[in-house]
Amino acid sequence: MTRICLIPVLVLVIVQLGSTHAAQRPNVLFLVADDLNTRLGCYGDPLARTPNLDKLAARGVKFERAYCQYPLCSPSRTSFLTGLRPDHSGVVNNSTHFRTVKPDVVTLPQAFRQAGYFVARVGKLFHYAVPAQIGTDGFDDVPSWEKVVNPKGRDVADEERIFTLRPDAEGAARFAGTLSWLAADGADGEQTDGMSANAAVKLLEGHRDRPFFLAVGFFRPHLPLVAPKKHFAMHPLERIELPVIPADLKKRFPSPALPIRKEHEAMTDRQRREAIQAYHAATSFMDAQAGVVLDALERLKLVDKTIVVFLSDHGFHLGDKHLWQKLTLFEESARVPLIVAAPGAKGNGRPCGRTVELVDLYPTLADLCGLKAPGKLDGQSLRPLLHDPGAEWNKPAFTQVLRGAPVGTFDNAKKTSAGFMGRSVRTEQFRYTEWDGGRKGVELYDHHTDPQELRNLADDPRFKKKVEEMALALHRSTRSGEK
């Protein structure tokens, strides 16, 4: 009789111990911007007005050389949310869902959900067509989330007021496919990202007593560049300097490296300044919404219990080399802002100059939160760099992009695509790129002397050994990607 009575007591003790362990795990606030480059105050941009992200960088580790694995929304987001490089996820366009290629993948949020966390998404985490799918589930992954919120603000209702370089285009090409912007009427809270921030605050308030993984995906500064007028006023046109473009631009690079569009070459200087102003305005607006969420974290006394990660899916060209948007292997497209503020991390408040990748985020968060990550993740935990940003770290960063293939040509059965791949490897000093395995061009840039990547050194005899060394690293990674 005594033994029978002890059984439920022992079960209760075990359950309580398990609950206590779960309660001791840190929360995760995962903030993702869309199409954001490193034109932020904390990254040294003099025109940026990003006080909230600057404040986060001051209390966390700012990674100065962080890189996406594919400079396009869905392939990049699939990569860092599954922990797999595009060669392994099978996603190299915006129309292939990873579950059609890898149906059994356990995503980053799904791993937290399986570990007993409350896991929620607000806005864009997996791919959305912007602006067409704002307010819907987009290209979401149902098993990843316990709760989802899909705000839809006045930026969608105001679409007919948006200026676009292609007013006669139809569908996505009219706004998302080319430069477009609007200085909007109304307040921040009326915009989709403002609504997302407020929804995130409500989730923080309602789930503060249970370990949570809250992912908030802001839509800005993705095209169309829409923000309330006050954010445009922060960036006067007369203060905006245009990039200098060499007269012999196209002779300097392999042709696949420069996907220049005719409407961008034909822009007036005023239009260029207005586009850059709009990008800064959309960035300032997004920063303000991130601030709403971060302020709530402080108000609710959750800062010391919560790992905050801020990132973008890829970068964005602003007229350099006549390039706008993404889909290149240059620094402006491949490099992303990445800030991690982890409670107790000894490196907080210090920048890190090591080359890291977005694919490293999954193993990092699993490591920090005591989760057992799937065994075949392609990244590496950043924990050592969070405690010592100057720690030894010899891991380069890899980025790839497809050329010569229309959207949707991925062959799920053969796991191949039409066209050819460009692949790039980045170390702390050099970037090395091959197009179609080098058959359609090779590039080498020394960032110590040429941070704008304007002088291709691939054919310079003085850098022959460096080219061989970088090519070996790139080919080793490519063979690994073909597992």
C-alpha positions in Angstrom: 0.0 0.0 0.0 2.8 2.4 0.9 4.6 1.7 -2.4 1.4 2.4 -4.4 1.0 5.8 -2.6 4.6 6.7 -3.4 4.3 6.2 -7.1 2.2 9.4 -7.8 4.4 11.3 -5.4 7.5 10.3 -7.4 5.8 11.1 -10.7 4.8 14.6 -9.3 8.4 15.2 -8.2 9.7 14.2 -11.7 7.2 16.5 -13.4 8.0 19.4 -11.2 11.8 18.9 -11.8 11.1 18.9 -15.5 9.0 22.0 -15.3 11.7 23.8 -13.2 14.4 22.9 -15.8 12.2 24.2 -18.6 11.5 27.4 -16.7 15.2 28.0 -16.2 15.8 27.9 -20.0 16.2 31.4 -21.5 13.6 32.8 -23.8 14.4 33.7 -27.4 13.2 36.9 -29.1 14.1 36.5 -32.8 13.8 39.7 -34.8 14.1 39.6 -38.6 14.2 42.5 -41.0 13.5 42.1 -44.7 16.1 43.2 -47.3 18.2 45.2 -44.7 21.8 45.9 -45.4 24.3 47.2 -42.8 23.4 50.9 -43.3 22.7 51.3 -39.6 24.1 53.6 -37.0 25.8 50.9 -35.1 27.6 49.7 -38.3 28.9 53.2 -38.9 26.5 54.8 -41.3 26.4 58.5 -40.7 22.9 59.0 -42.2 21.1 56.2 -40.4 18.7 56.9 -37.6 18.5 53.5 -35.8 18.7 54.3 -32.1 17.0 51.1 -31.0 19.2 48.7 -32.9 22.2 50.8 -31.9 21.2 50.3 -28.2 20.8 46.6 -28.7 24.3 46.4 -30.3 25.7 48.3 -27.3 24.5 45.5 -24.9 25.1 42.5 -27.2 27.6 41.2 -29.7 27.5 43.0 -33.1 28.9 40.7 -35.8 30.6 42.9 -38.3 31.2 40.2 -40.9 28.0 38.1 -41.0 26.8 36.7 -44.3 23.6 35.1 -45.7 23.9 31.8 -47.6 21.7 33.0 -50.6 20.8 36.6 -51.3 17.1 36.1 -51.9 14.2 35.9 -49.4 13.0 32.3 -49.4 16.4 30.5 -49.9 18.0 32.6 -47.2 15.1 32.2 -44.7 14.8 28.5 -45.4 18.6 28.2 -44.8 18.8 29.9 -41.4 15.4 28.4 -40.2 16.4 24.9 -41.1 20.1 25.1 -40.4 20.9 23.9 -43.9 22.7 25.5 -46.8 20.7 25.9 -50.0 22.5 22.9 -51.6 21.0 20.8 -48.7 17.6 22.4 -48.3 17.0 22.3 -52.0 15.6 25.8 -52.1 17.3 28.2 -54.6 14.2 30.3 -55.5 11.1 31.8 -54.0 8.7 29.2 -55.3 10.0 25.9 -53.8 8.9 25.0 -50.3 11.5 23.0 -48.4 9.1 20.4 -47.2 8.6 19.2 -50.8 12.3 18.4 -50.8 13.1 17.7 -47.1 9.7 16.7 -45.6 11.1 15.5 -42.3 13.3 18.6 -41.5 12.9 19.9 -37.9 13.1 23.7 -38.2 14.6 26.0 -35.6 11.2 27.1 -34.1 9.9 23.5 -34.4 12.9 22.3 -32.3 11.9 24.8 -29.6 8.3 23.8 -29.8 9.2 20.2 -29.3 11.3 21.2 -26.3 8.2 22.7 -24.6 8.6 26.3 -25.4 5.7 28.5 -26.4 6.5 29.3 -30.1 4.9 32.0 -32.0 5.3 33.9 -35.3 4.3 37.5 -36.0 4.7 38.7 -39.6 7.3 37.3 -42.1 9.6 34.5 -41.1 9.4 32.0 -43.9 8.8 33.5 -47.3 6.0 36.0 -48.1 5.5 37.6 -51.5 5.6 41.3 -50.5 3.3 43.1 -50.7 0.9 40.6 -52.4 0.8 38.2 -49.5 0.9 40.6 -46.5 -1.9 39.5 -44.2 -1.8 35.9 -45.2 0.3 32.9 -44.1 2.5 33.3 -47.2 4.9 30.4 -47.7 4.7 29.4 -44.1 5.5 26.1 -42.3 2.6 25.0 -40.2 4.6 22.6 -37.9 6.9 25.4 -36.8 4.5 27.4 -34.8 2.0 27.1 -32.0 0.5 30.5 -32.8 0.7 32.8 -35.8 -0.3 36.5 -36.3 -0.6 38.0 -39.8 -1.1 41.7 -39.6 -2.2 43.8 -42.6 -1.8 47.6 -42.4 -2.6 50.6 -44.4 0.6 50.2 -46.5 -1.4 47.6 -48.4 -4.5 49.8 -48.8 -2.2 52.6 -50.0 -0.6 50.7 -52.8 -2.1 52.8 -55.6 -0.3 55.8 -54.2 3.1 54.2 -54.3 5.6 55.6 -56.9 7.3 53.0 -59.0 9.8 53.0 -61.8 7.6 50.6 -63.7 4.0 52.0 -63.5 2.9 49.9 -66.4 4.1 46.6 -64.9 1.6 44.1 -63.5 1.6 42.1 -60.4 4.7 41.8 -58.2 6.9 43.4 -60.8 5.1 46.8 -60.2 6.3 47.2 -56.6 8.4 44.4 -55.3 10.2 43.8 -58.6 11.5 47.3 -59.0 12.2 50.4 -57.0 9.1 51.9 -55.5 8.4 54.1 -52.5 5.8 56.2 -50.6 6.0 58.7 -47.8 2.8 57.6 -46.1 0.2 59.5 -44.2 -0.8 58.3 -40.7 1.0 56.9 -37.7 3.5 54.0 -37.3 0.9 51.8 -35.7 -1.3 51.9 -38.8 1.4 50.2 -40.9 1.8 46.5 -41.1 5.1 46.5 -39.1 3.6 48.8 -36.5 0.7 46.3 -36.1 3.3 43.5 -35.9 5.2 45.2 -33.1 2.0 45.7 -31.1 1.0 42.1 -31.6 4.4 41.0 -30.4 4.1 43.0 -27.3 0.7 41.4 -26.5 2.3 38.0 -26.9 5.1 38.9 -24.6 2.6 40.1 -22.0 0.5 37.0 -22.3 3.3 34.4 -22.2 5.9 35.9 -20.0 5.7 33.1 -17.4 6.5 30.3 -19.8 9.7 29.9 -21.8 9.0 31.3 -25.2 10.5 31.5 -28.7 8.9 34.6 -30.3 9.8 35.3 -33.9 8.9 38.8 -35.2 9.4 39.3 -38.9 9.2 42.9 -40.1 8.4 43.6 -43.8 10.6 46.7 -44.1 12.8 47.9 -45.7 11.6 45.4 -48.4 10.2 47.1 -51.5 7.9 49.0 -51.8 9.7 51.4 -49.4 6.7 52.6 -47.4 7.1 54.5 -44.2 5.2 57.4 -42.4 6.4 60.9 -43.6 8.2 61.7 -40.3 10.8 59.0 -41.1 11.5 60.5 -44.6 12.0 63.9 -42.9 14.9 62.4 -40.9 16.9 61.9 -44.1 16.9 65.2 -46.2 17.7 64.7 -49.9 20.6 67.2 -49.8 22.5 65.1 -47.3 22.4 62.0 -49.5 25.6 61.3 -51.4 25.4 59.1 -54.5 27.9 56.3 -55.1 30.7 56.9 -57.6 30.4 54.5 -60.6 33.5 53.9 -62.7 33.1 54.7 -66.4 34.6 51.2 -67.3 32.3 49.4 -64.8 31.3 46.5 -67.1 34.8 45.8 -68.1 35.9 45.2 -64.5 33.7 42.2 -63.7 32.5 38.9 -65.2 29.0 39.5 -66.8 27.1 37.3 -64.3 28.4 39.5 -61.5 26.5 42.5 -62.8 22.7 41.9 -63.2 22.1 45.6 -64.0 18.6 46.5 -65.1 17.9 49.1 -67.8 15.4 51.1 -65.7 18.1 51.5 -63.0 20.7 52.7 -65.4 18.2 55.3 -66.7 17.4 56.8 -63.3 18.0 60.5 -62.7 20.2 61.6 -59.9 17.2 62.9 -58.0 15.4 59.5 -58.3 18.5 57.8 -57.0 18.6 60.2 -54.0 14.9 59.7 -53.4 15.3 55.9 -53.5 18.1 56.0 -51.0 16.1 58.4 -48.8 13.2 56.0 -48.9 15.4 53.1 -48.0 16.7 55.0 -45.0 13.2 56.0 -44.0 11.9 52.5 -44.2 14.9 51.4 -42.1 14.2 54.0 -39.5 10.6 53.0 -39.4 11.5 49.4 -38.9 14.0 50.3 -36.2 11.2 52.2 -34.3 9.0 49.1 -34.4 11.8 46.9 -33.1 12.2 49.4 -30.4 8.5 49.0 -29.4 9.2 45.2 -28.8 12.5 45.7 -27.1 11.0 48.4 -24.8 8.3 45.9 -23.8 11.0 43.3 -23.0 12.5 45.8 -20.6 9.2 46.9 -19.1 8.2 43.2 -18.4 11.6 42.6 -16.8 12.5 39.9 -19.3 15.8 41.2 -20.5 17.9 39.1 -18.2 15.9 36.0 -19.2 15.8 36.4 -22.9 18.3 35.9 -25.8 17.6 38.6 -28.4 18.7 38.0 -32.0 18.4 40.6 -34.7 19.2 39.9 -38.3 18.2 40.4 -41.9 17.7 37.7 -44.5 20.2 39.4 -46.9 21.6 42.8 -47.9 20.6 45.4 -50.4 22.4 47.4 -53.1 21.7 51.2 -53.1 23.0 52.2 -56.6 26.6 51.0 -56.2 27.8 49.6 -59.5 24.4 50.5 -60.9 23.0 47.7 -58.8 19.8 47.9 -56.7 18.2 45.3 -54.5 19.9 41.9 -54.0 20.8 38.7 -55.9 24.5 39.4 -56.3 27.6 38.0 -54.6 29.0 41.4 -53.7 29.4 42.5 -50.1 26.3 44.8 -50.2 24.1 41.9 -51.1 25.7 39.0 -49.1 26.5 40.8 -45.9 23.9 41.3 -43.2 23.5 42.9 -39.9 23.5 40.4 -37.0 23.3 41.3 -33.3 23.0 38.7 -30.5 22.4 39.8 -26.9 22.6 36.7 -24.7 22.2 37.1 -20.9 25.5 36.4 -19.2 27.6 36.4 -22.4 31.0 37.8 -21.6 31.4 39.5 -25.0 28.3 41.7 -24.7 29.0 45.2 -25.7 31.9 44.3 -28.0 31.9 43.9 -31.8 33.1 40.7 -33.4 35.1 40.8 -36.7 35.1 37.1 -37.4 33.3 35.8 -40.5 30.0 34.1 -39.5 27.0 32.8 -41.3 23.2 33.0 -40.8 23.3 29.2 -40.9 25.2 29.3 -37.6 22.1 30.7 -35.7 20.3 27.3 -35.4 23.1 25.5 -33.6 23.9 28.6 -31.6 20.4 29.0 -30.1 20.1 25.2 -29.5 23.4 25.3 -27.7 22.5 28.3 -25.5 19.1 26.9 -24.6 20.2 23.3 -23.9 18.3 21.8 -26.8 19.4 18.8 -28.8 19.7 20.0 -32.3 19.4 17.7 -35.3 22.7 16.1 -36.1 23.1 17.3 -39.7 23.1 21.1 -39.3 25.5 22.9 -41.5 26.4 25.8 -39.2 28.5 26.0 -36.0 27.6 27.4 -32.6 28.7 31.0 -32.1 28.9 30.6 -28.3 32.7 31.0 -28.2 32.4 34.3 -30.0 29.6 35.5 -27.7 32.0 35.1 -24.8 35.1 36.3 -26.6 34.5 38.1 -29.9 38.2 37.9 -30.6 38.5 34.2 -30.1 40.3 32.1 -32.7 37.8 31.3 -35.5 38.9 30.0 -38.9 35.5 29.4 -40.4 34.9 31.3 -43.6 31.4 32.3 -44.9 29.8 30.9 -48.1 27.2 32.5 -50.3 25.7 31.3 -53.6 23.2 32.5 -56.2 21.7 31.0 -59.3 22.0 32.6 -62.8 20.3 31.9 -66.1 17.3 30.0 -64.6 13.7 31.3 -64.4 11.9 31.2 -61.1 10.5 27.8 -60.3 12.8 25.6 -62.4 14.1 23.5 -59.4 13.8 19.8 -60.2 12.7 18.2 -56.9 13.5 14.7 -58.2 17.0 15.4 -59.5 17.7 18.2 -57.0 19.1 20.3 -59.7 18.2 23.6 -61.4 18.6 25.0 -64.9 21.2 27.6 -65.3 24.5 27.8 -63.4 25.5 28.7 -59.9 27.7 31.5 -58.7 29.6 30.7 -55.4 31.5 32.9 -53.1 33.7 32.4 -50.1 34.5 35.3 -47.6 37.4 35.4 -45.1 38.2 38.3 -42.9 40.3 39.9 -45.7 39.3 38.4 -49.0 36.3 37.5 -51.1 36.7 34.9 -53.8 33.9 34.1 -56.3 33.4 31.6 -59.2 30.7 31.6 -61.7 29.8 28.2 -63.1 32.8 26.7 -61.5 35.0 29.4 -62.9 34.0 28.8 -66.5 32.0 32.1 -66.6 34.3 34.2 -64.5 36.4 34.4 -61.4 36.8 37.3 -58.9 39.1 38.1 -56.0 38.8 41.2 -53.8 41.1 42.4 -51.0 38.9 44.1 -48.4 41.9 45.6 -46.6 42.6 47.8 -49.7 39.3 47.6 -51.6 36.2 47.4 -49.4 34.0 48.5 -52.3 35.1 45.5 -54.4 36.0 47.5 -57.4 39.4 45.9 -58.3 39.2 42.3 -59.3 42.6 40.7 -58.5 41.8 37.2 -59.8 44.2 37.6 -62.8 46.9 39.5 -60.9 50.0 37.2 -60.7 50.8 38.6 -57.2 47.7 36.9 -55.9 48.0 33.5 -57.7 48.6 31.6 -54.4 45.7 33.4 -52.7 43.4 32.5 -55.6 44.5 28.8 -55.3 43.9 28.9 -51.6 40.5 30.4 -51.8 39.4 28.2 -54.7 40.4 25.1 -52.6 38.2 26.3 -49.7 35.3 27.0 -52.0 35.5 23.7 -53.8 35.8 21.8 -50.5 32.6 23.5 -49.4 30.9 22.7 -52.7 31.7 19.0 -52.4 30.3 19.0 -48.9 27.2 20.6 -50.2 26.6 17.8 -52.6 26.0 15.2 -49.9 
